[in-house]
């Protein structure tokens, strides 16, 4: 496992050289450089990232004069990010350029015989035309682009890594290319928690703070269930076992509350104990558990036993949407049916 930092930093030169060749003013911002990835995977994802970066500078970012005319800064920005989300490793290349024009893409695809006239496409489907072999919107072939090779290779390389690539774009605002890779290729910093006899793993990126609540801090509200009163804020609080149909013999005040603010709604989770903080290699769930909400992966602990990695925002959705805030979630077996 190696950090993506050296690969990310090489992209600075790619942006500088490409921008100079095109007489553009473009800067790059790097986020999540310490995110770690399997070395062989990082080597294989290098070329797709280079293609996407060059593509953003060439096709995405407008000439300085055009940006000024639109009220933008003459200097364009490409942002390269790496982070974990919902059990996946995500690499994003985002630019603040002109965005993709779905109608222009359809017209060019029809001209090149890639698309039949009259074919109805959604915007997303039109964006995906740029992955077609031989497709290019450039009229002039240059050293940088125009040959219609590159983007199809990007998708092939990402698919070969069992990943996926998607495009989000807004005309006049910019485009985001998002590469999603399985978490089998990642390592995370995490807490190991206990609830009853079982151990669970919670990625540190979700943890806002931990505390042992007092009796005064835990209040009961009709319709909302238990609330944690924390510095003037009322936060819904659940026992970790509530999400899995498990019970604890401890009183709430002798348990540890983990405050989570990484999702759309903050909440707190009560656990029996926190065993410590570790770096863990993440493994994908098998097909029978892959669609089990609230769990993003698994890992093998030091004692050789497997443990589930929690995805708090998905856990909360499963409890509130499916069962209501005050009900306990039924135990689920691997097939996903209530026991």
N, C-alpha and C positions, 0 to 999 in steps of 0.2 A: 504494500500500500504506500503510495507516494502522494504528496500534495499537488494540486493542479497549478500551483504558483509559477514554476518555471515555464510551463506551457503557456499560461496566461500572459506572462511577461514578454514572451516572444511575439505575441500578437501586437504589442506596442510598435515594434519595428515594421510589422506587416501594414499596420494602419498608416504609419508615417510615410513609408515608401510608396504605398498605393495612392495616398492623398497627394504626395509630391508629383507623381507621374500624371495625375489628373488635374493638377492646379487647384486643388481644393484644400480647405482648412478644416481638418478633422482631428478631434481628440478622442482618447479612449479612457473609459472608467472601468476598473476591475473590482469585482466583489466576490467574496467567498474563496479567496485564494488558498486558504488553509484546508479547504475541503479535500478529503483524500479519496483516491481512486486506485484501482488495481493498475499496476504499471503497464501491463500489456494493453489494457483497455485504453489507457491514456495515450499510448502511442498510436493506437488505431483511430482515436477520435481527433487527433491532431490535424490531419488533412481536412476533414469536414469543417472543423472550426476555421481553418485558414480560408477555405472557400467562402464560408458564411461572412467572415470579417471583410474579405475583399469585395464580396457582393454588396454588403451594406455600404461600404465607402463609395463604390462605383455606381450602383443602381439606386441605393437608398438616399444618400446624402446629396442634396442639390448643390449647384455651383453657388459661391458666396453671394453673387449679385442676385440670383433667384431667391435665396434665403432672405436677403435684406428686403426684397420687394414684398415678401410674405409677412414681414414683421418679425422674422426670426433672427437669432444671432447669426452672423456670417460664419461662425465656427460650428460645424456639426459635431455631434457626440455619438459615439458607439459605446454601448455598455455591455460588458461581458460578465456574466454572473454564474456562480455554481452554488447550489443549495439542495437540501433535502425537502421533499414535499410528498405527503401521503404515501410513504413507503417507496419512493422513487428518488433517484438522483437526477436533478434537473440542471442542464446547461442552457443559458439564454444568451442570445446575441440580439441586442435591441438598438435601433437607431432612431434619431429624431428627424428623419428625412421626409420625403414626399409621400411615403406609403405606396401601397399597391393599388392600381386602378383595374378593378375586375373586368370592366368592359374592354379596356385596351388589351388585357391579357387574352380574353376570348377572341377578339378580332385577330390578334397575332397568331393564335393557335389555329384558327380557321385558315388563315393565309398559308400556314406551313403544313396544312393537311393533318394536323394533330387532332382537330376537332371538326365534326361535321356541322355545316351551317344549320342553324335552327335548333341546335342542342341547348336545352335549358340547364343552367348551372347555378348553384348558390354561390355566394361570395367566397366561402371557404373552398368550394370545389374549384372555383376560378383561380384562387391563389395557388392551389396545388398543381396547376398547369406548369408552373415554373420547374417542377421536378421531371417533366417529360423530356426524354432524350432529344437533343437537337433544338430545344426551345431557347430562344433568346429574344429580348425586346430591343437589343442594340442594333441600330442600322449600320454602324461602322465597326468593323473588327479592329480591335486594338490589342496591345500586349496584355492588357488587363482582362478584357472580356469580349464577348461578341461571337464566340464560336459555338455557343450552345452546349458546351460540356461543363461539367462541374456540379450543378445542382442535382442532377440524376445520380451522380457518383456519391454525393453527400447522403442522399436517402438510402442508397444501397449499402453504404458503409455503416450507417446507423442501424439499419434493419439487421445487418449481419451480427451486430452486437445485442440482438434481441431488444432493441430500443425503438423509439418512435420519434418522429419530428413533426411539429405542427407550426402553423403560421397564424399570427394575429396581426392585423394591419388596419390603420385608419388613414384615409386619404388626407394628405397634408400634415399629418401628425407623426407618422413613422411606422416601422414594422418590427415585430418581434418573432424571431425563430427560436423555438423551444425544443431542445433535444431531451428526451426522457429516457433514462437507462435504468434497468432493474437494480435494486439495492444489493443484490449479490455482489455488486462491484464496489461496495462502499464500506466505510468504517465510521462509527459514530461515537461521540462522548455521551455517556448515559448513566442514569442512576438505576441501581437494582433495588426494587421495592419488595416487601413481603405483605401478603394479606392472607391470614390463616396459614396453612402449610405451603402455600404456593408463592413462587417468585415471579415478578414481572419486571420488564425493562421499560424505562421512560427516557427518551432522548432529552439531554440537557437543554436543547434549544427551546423546549416547551416550558421549562421550569422558570417561573418568575421569582418565587420565594418559597421557603418552607417554614413552618412554625408548629408549635404544639398549642392548640387553641385552649383558652380558659372557658369555664362555664358561661361567663358573661358574653363571650364572643360568639357563641352558638345559640341562635334563636330559631324558633319555629314559626313559620308563616302559613296560614291556611291557603292552600292552592299552590304555594311555591315550595313547600317542604322546608328543609333546614336551610338557614342562611348563616354565613360567616360574616360577622361584623368586623371589618378590618379598616381602621383609620377612616371612618366615615363612609366606607363603601360596603354595600350589601351584596355579598357574592354567594350564589347558590353553592351548596356543599353536598357532595355525595360520597358514600363509601365506595372504594374501588370494587368491592365485591358486588355492589348493586348492579354493575354492568355485566356481571357474569353469573348472577344467581348464586353468589357465595356469601356466607355470613361470617362475621367476626365476633368473638366473645368479649372484645374490649369495649369500654365506654368511649364515646367520641373524644372526651377530654384527655384520655390516655393515648390517643392515636396521634399521628403526625399529619398535618394538612399541607398539601402541595398546591400552591396557587398557580393556576395556568392562565396566561393571557395571550397565548399565541394564536388562538382562533378568533372568530367574530364575537364570541361572548365569553367573558372571563368566568371561571368557576374554580372550585377547589375540590380536591380529592383526598379523602381520608385513607391512610394506609397504616398497617400495624408498625412497620419499621422501615428505615432506609439503611441498606447494608453498605452503601458506599458508591463512589463514582468510578467508572471504568471506561476504557476504550474497548468497543466490541465490534467484531466483524458481523455484518448483517447477512442473513440468508433469506432467500425468497421462501414464501409459504408454498406448500403443495397445492395442486389444483382444487382439492376439497376444502381448503381454508382461504383460498385467494380472495373470495368475495365476502369474507367475514368482516363486517364493518367494525372499526375501532382497533384493528390490529394491522400493522403495516409490514411486519416481517417477524423473523425469529432469530435467536442466537444461541450458541452453545456456551453455557456458563462454565466457570472453573471446575465445578464438580462433575462436569460431563453431561449434565442434564440440559434439555432445551428449555427456552423461556420465550414467551411472546413479547414482542415490542409493541407498545401502545401508541395509538394515534389519537390524542385526547379530543380533538374537535370532532372526529368521527364517532368516538364513544358517546359524546354529548348528544350528537344528532340522533344516534340510535336510541338513546334513553328518552329524550324529550319528545321527538317526533313520533316514535312508534309506541311508547308506553306511558307518556305523560310524566310530569316532573316529580310526582310523589309515589309512583309505583315502582316496584322492583322488577327488573328485567328477568324474564324466565331464563333458566339455563338453556344454552344452545349446544347441540352436538355438532360435530364437524360437518354434517349435512346441512346445517343451517336451520333445522326444525326445532321448535320449542320442545323441551323434554317433558 
